[in-house]
Amino acid sequence: MKTIIFPIALIAALSFSSCGGGTKDTKEVAEESNDSTFDNSKDMKNDAEAMAKAASMNMWEIQYSEAALPGLVTPEARELAQMMIDSHKKVGDKAMALAAEKQITLPAGLTEDEMNKINKMQDNDKGINFDKSYADQMIDDHKKAVDHFEKSADRCEDPSIKAFFADNLADLRNHQQRAESTKETIKDRKK
């Protein structure tokens, strides 16, 4: 009996301690790991930071869109969300492969703040206004993503990382345009 209770108590203690306010989010863990790995290379440290930020933005797009999809009512908003999910999963796969090749640690999940934003979004009333809010969020997010990818394509030193950012810019711009088009299409709808 003691042999069963000890592992259960250990798991419970570890679970409890990992839920406390003193834990680091996955962005901080990735940053610390990359700082340690690339301690002697400022250029790779900056490239790793850019990759980690891109991966974090990408995860946000996927999880936010997945959470919004069931509540979206217009075909245009639903198509936008599904396109975001599918496209960002492909980009995420590319980012993970490149990060593994370059020994870069990427965040493993969203921050607590990001998860709270998703939960708050899911609590909102569904309907046409929900669709409009989703489109607005995608427009804002993709403005930030395009800006980050443009700067990273210019500033990163590693040729493969530089190419990753440059190669994905067209898709991000397309996402922003699709979100703007979706917003324009549904803006005057009442239902």
C-alpha positions as CSV (number, residue, x, y, z in Angstrom):
1,M,0.0,0.0,0.0
2,K,2.8,2.4,0.8
3,T,4.4,1.8,-2.6
4,I,1.2,3.0,-4.3
5,I,0.6,6.0,-2.1
6,F,4.1,7.5,-2.4
7,P,4.0,7.9,-6.3
8,I,0.5,9.3,-6.1
9,A,1.6,11.8,-3.4
10,L,4.7,12.7,-5.5
11,I,2.6,13.3,-8.6
12,A,0.1,15.4,-6.6
13,A,2.9,17.4,-5.0
14,L,4.5,18.1,-8.4
15,S,1.2,19.0,-10.0
16,F,0.3,21.3,-7.1
17,S,3.7,23.1,-7.3
18,S,3.5,23.4,-11.1
19,C,0.1,25.2,-10.8
20,G,1.4,27.9,-8.5
21,G,2.1,31.5,-9.4
22,G,5.8,30.9,-9.3
23,T,6.0,28.8,-12.4
24,K,7.4,30.2,-15.6
25,D,5.4,30.3,-18.8
26,T,6.7,28.4,-21.8
27,K,7.9,31.6,-23.5
28,E,10.2,32.3,-20.5
29,V,11.4,28.7,-20.5
30,A,12.2,28.8,-24.2
31,E,14.0,32.2,-23.8
32,E,16.2,30.9,-20.9
33,S,17.0,27.7,-22.8
34,N,18.0,29.7,-25.9
35,D,20.0,32.2,-23.9
36,S,22.0,29.3,-22.4
37,T,22.4,27.4,-25.7
38,F,23.6,30.5,-27.6
39,D,25.5,32.2,-24.8
40,N,28.5,32.8,-27.0
41,S,26.6,34.0,-30.1
42,K,24.6,37.2,-30.0
43,D,23.4,36.6,-33.6
44,M,22.0,33.2,-33.0
45,K,20.5,34.4,-29.7
46,N,18.6,37.1,-31.6
47,D,17.6,34.6,-34.4
48,A,16.4,32.2,-31.7
49,E,14.4,34.9,-30.1
50,A,12.8,35.8,-33.4
51,M,11.9,32.1,-34.1
52,A,10.4,31.7,-30.6
53,K,8.3,34.8,-31.0
54,A,7.1,33.6,-34.4
55,A,6.2,30.1,-33.0
56,S,4.3,31.8,-30.2
57,M,2.3,34.0,-32.6
58,N,1.6,30.9,-34.7
59,M,0.3,28.8,-31.8
60,W,-1.9,31.7,-30.8
61,E,-3.5,31.9,-34.3
62,I,-4.2,28.2,-34.3
63,Q,-5.6,27.9,-30.8
64,Y,-7.6,31.1,-31.0
65,S,-9.1,30.1,-34.3
66,E,-9.9,26.5,-33.1
67,A,-11.6,28.0,-30.0
68,A,-13.6,30.5,-32.1
69,L,-14.7,28.2,-34.9
70,P,-17.6,26.5,-33.1
71,G,-19.2,29.9,-32.3
72,L,-18.8,31.5,-35.7
73,V,-22.0,31.8,-37.7
74,T,-21.2,33.2,-41.1
75,P,-19.6,30.9,-43.8
76,E,-17.0,33.6,-44.4
77,A,-15.8,33.7,-40.8
78,R,-15.9,29.9,-40.5
79,E,-13.8,29.6,-43.7
80,L,-11.4,32.2,-42.4
81,A,-10.9,30.3,-39.2
82,Q,-10.4,27.0,-40.9
83,M,-7.9,28.5,-43.3
84,M,-6.0,30.1,-40.4
85,I,-5.9,26.7,-38.6
86,D,-4.7,24.7,-41.6
87,S,-2.2,27.3,-42.8
88,H,-0.7,28.0,-39.4
89,K,-0.3,24.3,-38.6
90,K,1.9,24.0,-41.8
91,V,4.0,27.0,-40.7
92,G,4.3,25.6,-37.2
93,D,5.6,22.3,-38.6
94,K,8.2,24.2,-40.6
95,A,9.2,26.3,-37.6
96,M,9.6,23.2,-35.4
97,A,11.7,21.4,-38.0
98,L,14.0,24.4,-38.5
99,A,14.2,25.0,-34.7
100,A,15.2,21.4,-34.2
101,E,17.9,21.7,-36.9
102,K,19.3,24.9,-35.3
103,Q,18.9,23.6,-31.7
104,I,16.4,26.4,-30.9
105,T,13.9,25.9,-28.1
106,L,10.4,27.1,-29.0
107,P,7.6,27.7,-26.5
108,A,5.5,24.6,-25.8
109,G,2.2,26.4,-25.3
110,L,0.3,29.6,-24.8
111,T,0.9,31.8,-21.7
112,E,-1.7,32.0,-19.0
113,D,-2.7,35.4,-20.2
114,E,-3.3,34.1,-23.7
115,M,-5.4,31.3,-22.4
116,N,-7.4,33.7,-20.4
117,K,-8.1,35.8,-23.5
118,I,-9.3,32.6,-25.3
119,N,-11.5,31.7,-22.4
120,K,-12.9,35.3,-22.3
121,M,-13.6,35.1,-26.1
122,Q,-15.4,31.8,-25.7
123,D,-17.6,33.3,-23.0
124,N,-18.8,36.1,-25.3
125,D,-22.2,35.9,-27.0
126,K,-22.1,34.1,-30.3
127,G,-23.6,35.5,-33.5
128,I,-22.6,38.1,-36.1
129,N,-20.8,40.3,-33.6
130,F,-18.7,37.4,-32.5
131,D,-17.7,36.8,-36.2
132,K,-16.9,40.5,-36.6
133,S,-14.7,40.4,-33.4
134,Y,-12.9,37.3,-34.7
135,A,-12.1,39.0,-38.0
136,D,-10.9,42.1,-36.1
137,Q,-8.6,39.9,-34.0
138,M,-7.2,38.3,-37.0
139,I,-6.5,41.6,-38.7
140,D,-4.7,42.9,-35.6
141,D,-2.7,39.7,-35.1
142,H,-1.6,39.6,-38.7
143,K,-0.5,43.2,-38.8
144,K,1.8,42.3,-35.9
145,A,2.9,39.0,-37.5
146,V,3.7,40.7,-40.9
147,D,5.7,43.3,-39.1
148,H,7.6,40.7,-37.1
149,F,8.3,38.5,-40.1
150,E,9.4,41.5,-42.2
151,K,11.8,42.7,-39.6
152,S,13.1,39.2,-38.9
153,A,13.6,38.5,-42.6
154,D,15.8,41.6,-42.7
155,R,17.6,41.3,-39.4
156,C,18.2,37.5,-38.8
157,E,21.7,36.3,-39.6
158,D,21.3,32.6,-40.2
159,P,20.4,32.1,-43.9
160,S,17.9,29.3,-43.2
161,I,16.1,31.3,-40.5
162,K,16.1,34.4,-42.7
163,A,14.6,32.4,-45.5
164,F,11.9,31.0,-43.2
165,F,10.7,34.5,-42.4
166,A,10.9,35.7,-46.0
167,D,9.2,32.6,-47.4
168,N,6.2,32.9,-45.1
169,L,5.5,36.6,-45.5
170,A,3.2,36.2,-48.5
171,D,0.9,33.8,-46.7
172,L,0.7,36.2,-43.7
173,R,-0.2,39.1,-45.9
174,N,-2.8,36.9,-47.6
175,H,-4.2,36.0,-44.2
176,Q,-4.4,39.7,-43.3
177,Q,-6.2,40.5,-46.6
178,R,-8.6,37.6,-46.1
179,A,-9.5,38.8,-42.6
180,E,-10.0,42.3,-43.9
181,S,-12.2,41.0,-46.8
182,T,-14.2,38.8,-44.3
183,K,-14.8,41.8,-42.1
184,E,-15.9,43.9,-45.1
185,T,-18.2,41.2,-46.3
186,I,-20.0,40.7,-43.0
187,K,-19.9,44.2,-41.6
188,D,-23.5,45.1,-42.5
189,R,-25.1,41.8,-41.6
190,K,-27.4,41.7,-38.7
191,K,-27.6,37.9,-38.3
